[in-house]
């Protein structure tokens, strides 16, 4: 049973153009049976091994870039959540100082604090 698998590594990042991944390569890979591999010469096996290493290295490089981008986006979300929390607390203090009834929903702040506590961040 022969099966053809296409592997594509691209640099299509919808978020940051500064991500420097220059790999755009489509590699055709055909799965080989054990008998077929046993019949190959040592030099052919080395070539196949090198191809597999290259494919794994390209995929690993792209994954590292994507993980770094994900970390950066998560940091942005965290910073925005902290800013919103601080603004809501400031507005609440101001309303208390002015003697106005509290009109701010603090559930956003509590939900952020609970999420940080669960993830061990805060």
C-alpha angles and dihedrals in degrees: 000000000000120000127186118211123189118210119196125187114190138172097223104142115167093193114045127023089192091075103112108212111140098176115117107155134142112204122190112217124186119199111233129205122241090250091053092050092048089055093055121098121247092253091052090050090051090052091050091048091052091050091052091048090051092050091048092047093051092048091047091051092052092047091052090052092048092048090051090050091048090051090051092050091048090052089052090052091049093049092049091048091051091048091051090048092052093047092050092049090048091050091048092052090048092051090049091049091050091047093240122145115261110260100166121105105228093189089099090058094045093047091051092048091048092049091050092048092051093048093043093242101117 
